[in-house]
Amino acid sequence: MDLSSFTPAPRFKNLNPTFGAERAGTIGRNGSGKSTLLRLIAGELRLTFGSFQATGTLPIMRQDVTARPQGTIADLLGVVGLVEVD
């Protein structure tokens, strides 16, 4: 799969990750595509080229959290909106 973000060069090229049931995180320099990859998995972005397949549930914790007076702790942590992919 290829995905170009804010630069003309592909952000990811020939990426083929596999994740199991354990916890995983993304680590990298600023602008390396960590958030872009998670947004792709969540379905918020479309691929420039190639295909993408995901199954299971993925909780995503956003880095821009805004508290709401009537919200729960789960709402605040961003773990309510699990991404279901079949």
N, CA and C atoms as an extended XYZ file, in Angstrom:
258
Properties=species:S:1:pos:R:3:atomname:S:1:resname:S:1:resid:I:1 pbc="F F F"
N         0.840       -1.175        0.000 N   MET     1
C         0.000        0.000        0.000 CA  MET     1
C         0.878        1.228        0.000 C   MET     1
N         0.409        2.257       -0.611 N   ASP     2
C         1.094        3.545       -0.612 CA  ASP     2
C         0.116        4.606       -0.121 C   ASP     2
N         0.625        5.579        0.593 N   LEU     3
C        -0.199        6.699        1.039 CA  LEU     3
C         0.656        7.947        1.026 C   LEU     3
N         0.226        8.957        0.292 N   SER     4
C         0.896       10.255        0.313 CA  SER     4
C         0.085       11.166        1.210 C   SER     4
N         0.747       11.885        2.074 N   SER     5
C         0.041       12.765        2.998 CA  SER     5
C         0.235       14.207        2.564 C   SER     5
N         1.006       14.962        3.305 N   PHE     6
C         1.189       16.378        3.009 CA  PHE     6
C         2.429       16.646        2.167 C   PHE     6
N         3.148       15.605        1.805 N   THR     7
C         4.335       15.756        0.979 CA  THR     7
C         4.121       15.005       -0.325 C   THR     7
N         4.811       15.393       -1.403 N   PRO     8
C         4.624       14.699       -2.671 CA  PRO     8
C         5.119       13.254       -2.644 C   PRO     8
N         6.104       12.954       -1.812 N   ALA     9
C         6.618       11.588       -1.716 CA  ALA     9
C         5.660       10.742       -0.882 C   ALA     9
N         5.533        9.448       -1.208 N   PRO    10
C         4.656        8.585       -0.403 CA  PRO    10
C         5.088        8.557        1.060 C   PRO    10
N         4.128        8.645        1.966 N   ARG    11
C         4.400        8.575        3.399 CA  ARG    11
C         4.774        7.136        3.766 C   ARG    11
N         4.075        6.174        3.168 N   PHE    12
C         4.369        4.751        3.359 CA  PHE    12
C         4.517        4.130        1.982 C   PHE    12
N         5.461        3.237        1.839 N   LYS    13
C         5.640        2.545        0.570 CA  LYS    13
C         5.953        1.089        0.876 C   LYS    13
N         5.208        0.194        0.247 N   ASN    14
C         5.379       -1.248        0.440 CA  ASN    14
C         5.280       -1.636        1.915 C   ASN    14
N         4.354       -1.052        2.612 N   LEU    15
C         4.142       -1.340        4.031 CA  LEU    15
C         3.238       -2.560        4.154 C   LEU    15
N         3.634       -3.512        4.980 N   ASN    16
C         2.862       -4.732        5.155 CA  ASN    16
C         2.889       -5.147        6.626 C   ASN    16
N         2.238       -4.381        7.508 N   PRO    17
C         2.286       -4.697        8.940 CA  PRO    17
C         1.295       -5.792        9.320 C   PRO    17
N         1.632       -6.527       10.364 N   THR    18
C         0.731       -7.515       10.950 CA  THR    18
C         0.759       -7.302       12.455 C   THR    18
N        -0.418       -7.165       13.056 N   PHE    19
C        -0.520       -6.968       14.498 CA  PHE    19
C        -1.326       -8.109       15.089 C   PHE    19
N        -0.904       -8.605       16.229 N   GLY    20
C        -1.628       -9.655       16.919 CA  GLY    20
C        -2.548       -9.072       17.975 C   GLY    20
N        -2.925       -9.903       18.936 N   ALA    21
C        -3.865       -9.494       19.976 CA  ALA    21
C        -3.202       -8.659       21.071 C   ALA    21
N        -1.891       -8.609       21.098 N   GLU    22
C        -1.198       -7.855       22.138 CA  GLU    22
C        -1.277       -6.356       21.873 C   GLU    22
N        -0.853       -5.585       22.824 N   ARG    23
C        -0.831       -4.129       22.661 CA  ARG    23
C         0.312       -3.740       21.734 C   ARG    23
N         0.064       -2.716       20.963 N   ALA    24
C         1.089       -2.211       20.049 CA  ALA    24
C         1.045       -0.696       20.076 C   ALA    24
N         2.129       -0.075       19.756 N   GLY    25
C         2.193        1.375       19.691 CA  GLY    25
C         2.974        1.800       18.465 C   GLY    25
N         2.867        3.056       18.134 N   THR    26
C         3.638        3.594       17.018 CA  THR    26
C         4.687        4.546       17.566 C   THR    26
N         5.905        4.381       17.107 N   ILE    27
C         7.024        5.200       17.552 CA  ILE    27
C         7.721        5.758       16.319 C   ILE    27
N         8.062        7.032       16.346 N   GLY    28
C         8.778        7.633       15.223 CA  GLY    28
C         8.944        9.122       15.428 C   GLY    28
N         9.729        9.709       14.566 N   ARG    29
C         9.980       11.148       14.627 CA  ARG    29
C         8.732       11.927       14.249 C   ARG    29
N         8.719       13.203       14.603 N   ASN    30
C         7.629       14.088       14.189 CA  ASN    30
C         7.531       14.077       12.673 C   ASN    30
N         6.315       13.948       12.172 N   GLY    31
C         6.101       13.969       10.734 CA  GLY    31
C         6.404       12.670       10.018 C   GLY    31
N         6.704       11.604       10.760 N   SER    32
C         7.059       10.339       10.110 CA  SER    32
C         5.844        9.527        9.675 C   SER    32
N         4.638        9.931       10.097 N   GLY    33
C         3.433        9.257        9.627 CA  GLY    33
C         2.704        8.413       10.655 C   GLY    33
N         3.032        8.553       11.924 N   LYS    34
C         2.376        7.753       12.965 CA  LYS    34
C         0.875        8.008       13.004 C   LYS    34
N         0.489        9.255       13.116 N   SER    35
C        -0.940        9.603       13.161 CA  SER    35
C        -1.616        9.296       11.833 C   SER    35
N        -0.905        9.482       10.741 N   THR    36
C        -1.454        9.181        9.423 CA  THR    36
C        -1.787        7.698        9.316 C   THR    36
N        -0.903        6.836        9.800 N   LEU    37
C        -1.152        5.398        9.777 CA  LEU    37
C        -2.388        5.048       10.597 C   LEU    37
N        -2.510        5.615       11.792 N   LEU    38
C        -3.672        5.330       12.631 CA  LEU    38
C        -4.959        5.864       12.009 C   LEU    38
N        -4.894        7.020       11.373 N   ARG    39
C        -6.077        7.568       10.692 CA  ARG    39
C        -6.468        6.696        9.502 C   ARG    39
N        -5.492        6.101        8.844 N   LEU    40
C        -5.765        5.171        7.752 CA  LEU    40
C        -6.472        3.930        8.283 C   LEU    40
N        -5.960        3.365        9.371 N   ILE    41
C        -6.572        2.184        9.977 CA  ILE    41
C        -7.988        2.494       10.438 C   ILE    41
N        -8.207        3.699       10.971 N   ALA    42
C        -9.534        4.097       11.460 CA  ALA    42
C       -10.499        4.425       10.322 C   ALA    42
N       -10.006        4.481        9.091 N   GLY    43
C       -10.867        4.776        7.956 CA  GLY    43
C       -11.066        6.257        7.699 C   GLY    43
N       -10.276        7.102        8.335 N   GLU    44
C       -10.397        8.551        8.150 CA  GLU    44
C        -9.658        9.041        6.907 C   GLU    44
N        -8.751        8.224        6.375 N   LEU    45
C        -7.991        8.569        5.173 CA  LEU    45
C        -8.138        7.456        4.147 C   LEU    45
N        -7.944        7.796        2.894 N   ARG    46
C        -7.982        6.830        1.795 CA  ARG    46
C        -6.568        6.636        1.253 C   ARG    46
N        -6.285        5.425        0.790 N   LEU    47
C        -4.993        5.134        0.184 CA  LEU    47
C        -4.830        5.849       -1.147 C   LEU    47
N        -3.609        6.228       -1.458 N   THR    48
C        -3.289        6.782       -2.762 CA  THR    48
C        -3.187        5.650       -3.780 C   THR    48
N        -2.654        4.511       -3.353 N   PHE    49
C        -2.453        3.367       -4.228 CA  PHE    49
C        -2.420        2.113       -3.374 C   PHE    49
N        -2.885        0.998       -3.901 N   GLY    50
C        -2.801       -0.271       -3.201 CA  GLY    50
C        -4.078       -0.610       -2.468 C   GLY    50
N        -3.968       -1.522       -1.541 N   SER    51
C        -5.144       -1.972       -0.801 CA  SER    51
C        -4.816       -2.050        0.683 C   SER    51
N        -5.869       -2.116        1.456 N   PHE    52
C        -5.733       -2.158        2.908 CA  PHE    52
C        -6.788       -3.107        3.445 C   PHE    52
N        -6.406       -3.982        4.353 N   GLN    53
C        -7.352       -4.921        4.943 CA  GLN    53
C        -7.106       -4.982        6.442 C   GLN    53
N        -8.179       -4.887        7.208 N   ALA    54
C        -8.072       -4.973        8.667 CA  ALA    54
C        -9.281       -5.716        9.200 C   ALA    54
N        -9.071       -6.489       10.242 N   THR    55
C       -10.162       -7.174       10.924 CA  THR    55
C        -9.984       -6.971       12.419 C   THR    55
N       -11.062       -7.067       13.153 N   GLY    56
C       -10.983       -6.953       14.598 CA  GLY    56
C       -11.358       -5.577       15.105 C   GLY    56
N       -10.936       -5.300       16.326 N   THR    57
C       -11.258       -4.054       17.008 CA  THR    57
C        -9.967       -3.340       17.370 C   THR    57
N        -9.950       -2.043       17.166 N   LEU    58
C        -8.762       -1.256       17.463 CA  LEU    58
C        -9.147       -0.013       18.242 C   LEU    58
N        -8.754        0.083       19.525 N   PRO    59
C        -8.998        1.331       20.249 CA  PRO    59
C        -7.910        2.339       19.887 C   PRO    59
N        -8.317        3.556       19.609 N   ILE    60
C        -7.361        4.605       19.269 CA  ILE    60
C        -7.476        5.720       20.293 C   ILE    60
N        -6.354        6.060       20.929 N   MET    61
C        -6.342        7.161       21.880 CA  MET    61
C        -5.809        8.394       21.167 C   MET    61
N        -6.644        9.384       21.023 N   ARG    62
C        -6.272       10.614       20.316 CA  ARG    62
C        -5.361       11.470       21.184 C   ARG    62
N        -4.533       12.271       20.551 N   GLN    63
C        -3.644       13.147       21.312 CA  GLN    63
C        -4.268       14.497       21.606 C   GLN    63
N        -5.400       14.806       20.976 N   ASP    64
C        -6.083       16.080       21.223 CA  ASP    64
C        -7.412       15.806       21.934 C   ASP    64
N        -7.344       15.674       23.246 N   VAL    65
C        -8.507       15.320       24.056 CA  VAL    65
C        -9.120       16.584       24.647 C   VAL    65
N       -10.439       16.732       24.503 N   THR    66
C       -11.161       17.852       25.082 CA  THR    66
C       -12.209       17.306       26.046 C   THR    66
N       -12.158       17.743       27.294 N   ALA    67
C       -13.112       17.269       28.297 CA  ALA    67
C       -14.469       17.921       28.095 C   ALA    67
N       -15.515       17.114       28.248 N   ARG    68
C       -16.888       17.620       28.205 CA  ARG    68
C       -17.510       17.382       29.575 C   ARG    68
N       -18.226       18.352       30.121 N   PRO    69
C       -18.778       18.218       31.472 CA  PRO    69
C       -19.648       16.977       31.655 C   PRO    69
N       -20.432       16.598       30.649 N   GLN    70
C       -21.324       15.454       30.789 CA  GLN    70
C       -20.685       14.152       30.303 C   GLN    70
N       -19.423       14.186       29.870 N   GLY    71
C       -18.761       12.992       29.354 CA  GLY    71
C       -18.237       12.092       30.458 C   GLY    71
N       -17.955       10.847       30.089 N   THR    72
C       -17.386        9.873       31.023 CA  THR    72
C       -15.866        9.875       30.890 C   THR    72
N       -15.201        9.149       31.777 N   ILE    73
C       -13.750        9.006       31.691 CA  ILE    73
C       -13.380        8.310       30.383 C   ILE    73
N       -14.164        7.306       29.983 N   ALA    74
C       -13.911        6.616       28.712 CA  ALA    74
C       -14.015        7.587       27.543 C   ALA    74
N       -14.994        8.497       27.593 N   ASP    75
C       -15.111        9.526       26.554 CA  ASP    75
C       -13.845       10.387       26.521 C   ASP    75
N       -13.395       10.806       27.698 N   LEU    76
C       -12.227       11.673       27.802 CA  LEU    76
C       -10.977       10.992       27.249 C   LEU    76
N       -10.815        9.713       27.545 N   LEU    77
C        -9.639        8.982       27.083 CA  LEU    77
C        -9.744        8.562       25.626 C   LEU    77
N       -10.916        8.710       25.031 N   GLY    78
C       -11.076        8.368       23.629 CA  GLY    78
C       -11.154        6.890       23.355 C   GLY    78
N       -11.499        6.102       24.365 N   VAL    79
C       -11.555        4.655       24.165 CA  VAL    79
C       -12.966        4.151       23.915 C   VAL    79
N       -13.914        5.054       23.800 N   VAL    80
C       -15.292        4.645       23.547 CA  VAL    80
C       -15.464        4.246       22.093 C   VAL    80
N       -14.937        5.034       21.180 N   GLY    81
C       -15.127        4.796       19.754 CA  GLY    81
C       -14.167        3.766       19.204 C   GLY    81
N       -14.408        2.496       19.491 N   LEU    82
C       -13.576        1.439       18.942 CA  LEU    82
C       -13.863        1.305       17.460 C   LEU    82
N       -12.854        1.046       16.698 N   VAL    83
C       -13.001        0.887       15.258 CA  VAL    83
C       -13.274       -0.583       14.982 C   VAL    83
N       -14.461       -0.899       14.480 N   GLU    84
C       -14.834       -2.269       14.124 CA  GLU    84
C       -14.639       -2.449       12.632 C   GLU    84
N       -13.832       -3.413       12.247 N   VAL    85
C       -13.587       -3.683       10.839 CA  VAL    85
C       -13.822       -5.159       10.592 C   VAL    85
N       -14.612       -5.484        9.578 N   ASP    86
C       -14.864       -6.898        9.244 CA  ASP    86
C       -14.196       -7.266        7.952 C   ASP    86
